[in-house]
Amino acid sequence: MNGAPPGFRSGRVTIVGRPNVGKSTLLNHLVGQKVSITSKKAQTTRHRVTGILTTDDAQYVFVDTPGFQTLHRSRLNERMNRAVAQALADVDAIVLVIEAGRTTAADRAVVALLPASAQVVVALNKIDRLPEKEVLLPQMADLAASRAFAALVPVSAEKDAGLAALLGAVRALLPEQSPLFEADALTDRDERFLASEFIREKIFRLLGEEVPYATSVGIDAFEERDGVRRIRATVYVDKASQRAILVGEGGAQMKEIASRARADMERMFGGPVFLEVWVRVKRGWADDESMLKRFGY
């Protein structure tokens, strides 16, 4: 098995669920590093993001997916929906994240989208927020009656509770084979991508409801010299009014966004970062083929 010990298992595992159930937070805590951005706003994730965890007896290649887009029609959203569909195909297992204590109509809609032949483990997330754990039992019974799930595991991604049990349930579904990536790999995404995502995350966290969804980030230059990464990025918005909000009075808002993003980059990359961020208006970028290609959609 190319150096892998007997019984070693590895495979691809897609993480799915309705918006705001903690898919990206779960991925980051499973991997032990921020590879997928998070915010309290729904549908922060736009790309398929892979996080890789390698243990002594298994390698888990987790794929975080965008939320399925139904409210707005654009070429960007079409690409995001295609990413979800592709992530559900040709995987060894699926982790379905549902909020502990309540199963909504949106959760059931996600279940309906899952391939009938898929092996699915349900992660009942946010158990730390339940005032009474007894509500889990009827929820689990209801879910078990709706489909033959491989396992139902209560977890708290934020508190790292139940994650070992979740990994054990997933490992049982993976094929015996050699690792798909090197043992020290954390993600299949490069530093340019991570840099753009860290900037976008801070926009989602610091601004109101409209502006974050109207923005995208392009990396214009990325070079490393003598241990220092020098990055120049452009944030694109649809309207001049959005640019004004993003920049803020005297540039204060953009400085705060860049400062927080740079701190994340330095933690992830393990060295100093010089970050320069510009804001430009590009009307209709979400329907512009050349712009979408540039952003990697």
N, C-alpha and C positions, 0 to 999 in steps of 0.2 A: 504493500500500500504506500509506496514511495516514502518510507520513513515514518508513517503514522502508526501508532501502536494498534494492536489487535482490538477490534471493537470500536475504533474511533468513528464518530459520526459527524457529518457536515451537510449543510444544505441551506437553501434560501427560504426565508420566512417573511412573509408580507404582514405588516401591521396595518389594520384597517379599523374604521369606526367613524361615527358621526363627528362633526366638528366639536372641539372643546372637551373631548373625553380624556385627553392626555396622551395621545399617541406619540408625539415627539418627546415629551418628558419621559415616557416609558423607554423609548429607544435610548435616550441619553443616559439614563440610569442603568440600563442593562449593559451598555458599552463602557460606562464609567468616564465618559467624556462628552462634551457638547459637540455633536456632529449635525444636529438638526435644530433649527431655531424654534423658539417658543414665544407665545404671547397669550394674553387672555382673549384676544380677538379670534373669531372663527376664521378658519381657512388661511392661516398664516403660511402654511407649507404650500409651495407651488411646484416643487420638483420632487422626483423620486430621490430619496436620500438613503444611502446604505450605511449602516453601522455594523461593525464586525467585532464579535466577541469570540476569542479563542481560549478554551480551557484545556485541561490535561486530556479530556476524553471527547471533546466536541468543538466544532467551529460553527457558530450561528451567524449567518449573513442576513441581518434584519433589513427590511426595506420599509421606510416610512413613506406613506403616500399622501398626496394632496386630498383634501376633502372633495367628494364628488360634487361638481358644480352644476346647479340646476337653476339658480336665480338669474344669472346674467349670460347673455350670448356674445361671445367674441372668439376670435381665433385662439387667443390665449387660453380661454376656458376649454375650448375643444381639445387643445393639446394636454391640458391638465387631466381631463376626463380620459383621454387615451392613455395617459401615464398610469392612471388607476387600473384601467382594464388590463394593461400589459403586466402590471405588478401582480395581478391576481392569476395570471396564466403562468404555467411552467414554474411553479414553486412547490416546495416539499411540504410546507405547512403554512397556515394562516393564524395569526393572533388577532382575534376580534376584541377590541377594547370597548367595554360598556361601563357606564358609571354605576358603581355599587349602590343598590337600593332602589333603582328605578330603570325600567326598560321602556324607552319611548318609541313612538311611531317611527321616528328617524332611525333608531337602532334596528327596528324590524325591517326597514327598507334596505339597510346595509346587508342584513342577513339574507334578504331575498336576492341580492346581487351576487352572492358567493356561489361559485360553481358547486353543483350537487356532489361532485366527487372529491371536493377539497377536504383535507383534514384540518379541522379548526379547533383551536384552543381559545376559550373565552377568558379574558382577563377582566375581572370585575374590579375596576380601579377606584381609587379614592375611598377605601374602606376607613381611612383615618378620619374622614368627615362624617361618618355615620354615627348618630347619637345612640342608636340601638342596632346591634349586629344581627338581631333576630330577623330583621327584614330580608337578610340575604337568603335565607332558606326558601321562602316562597318564590323569590326571584329566580334562584337557581333551578327550582323545580319547574317553573314556567318555561325557562329557556331550554331545559333538557327535553321538555315535551314538544318543543318546536322544531328540533333538529337533533340528530345524533352527533353531538359535539364530542371531541376526543377527551376534553377535560374542561372543567370550570374552576378557575383559580382566583380567589380573592387576593387583591394586591393593593399596595399604595406605592405608586412609582416615586412620589416625592419623598416618602419616608423609607424607601428601600425595603418595604415589607412584602413578603410573599414572593419575591423575585426568584429565589432559589427553587421554590416549588414550580413556578412558571417555567423556568428553564428546564427542569426535569421533565415536565409534561411535553414540552416542545422537543427535547432531545429524543424522546421515544419515537417521534414521528420522522426523524431524519434518517436517511440511508447511511449504511456503513460505507464510508469512502474517505479518501484523503482530503485534507483541507483545500478549499477553493482559493484561499489567499494566504499570504505569508502570515506567520503567527503574530507578528507585531503590528499588522495592519488594523486601522481603526475605521477607515472609510475608503470607498473607491473614488471619492471626490478630491480634487486638488486644492491647493491653498488659495488660488484665485477665486474659485467657487465659494469656499468658506468665507473669504474676506467679503465678498458681495453679500452673502447671506447675513453675516454679522451686522452689516450696515442696515440691511432691510429689517432685521429684527428690531433694532433700536427705533426705527421709524414707526413700526407697529406698536412698540411699547410706549413711546413718548407722545405720539400724536393722536388726534381724535379719530372718529369713525371713517370719514371719507378719504382723507389724503393717503393713508397707507395702501389702500387698494388701487389707487391711481398711480402708484410709483413702481419703478423697477430700477435696478442698479447694474451698471456696466463697469467693468474694470478696464481702464484705459492703459494702465502701465503697472507692471508688477516685476520688480527686480530685487535680487538679494545680493548684497555686496558687503563683505567683512562682517557678516552676521546680522546686518541690518536690512530689513525689508522696507523698500520704498514703494508705496502703493498710491496710485492716482485713480480716483473713481468718479463717476458721474451718476447722479440720481436723476432719472427722467420722470417728469410729471405731465399730466394732460393739459393743465391750465396755468396761466400766470398767477391766478389767485392761490392755487395750490403751492406754487413755488414760494410765494410770499409767506405762507404759513410754515412751510418747511424750513426756510432760511431763518425766519424769526427776526425780531427787532435787533438791528445791529449784527445779524448773523449768529445770535446767541443760541437759537434752537439747533442749527446745524452744527455748531461747535460742540454742543452737548452730545448730539448723536454721534459725531465723529470720535469724540473722546471716549465714550462708552464702548463703541465698536473697536477702537484701537486696543483698549484694555483686554477685550475678549481675544483679539488676534494675538496679542503678546502672550497670553496664557496658553493658547492653542499651539502657536508656532514656536514657543520657547525662546523668544528673543525680542529685541526692540523693533518697533514698527513706526515708520514715518508715514502718516496717512494724510492725503489731501483729497477733499471731496467737493465737487461742484454740483450745482443744481441747474438743470436745463428743461425748458418746455418742449415737448415733442407730442403734438396733438395726435391722438389715435394710435399711439404706439402699440396698444394691445391688439390691434388688427393689422399691424404692419409686419409683413413676412420677414423683411430684412432685420427689423429690430428684434423680433421674437427669436430669430436664429442667433443673433448676437448674444441674447440673454440665455441661450441654451435651452429654449423651450421646443 
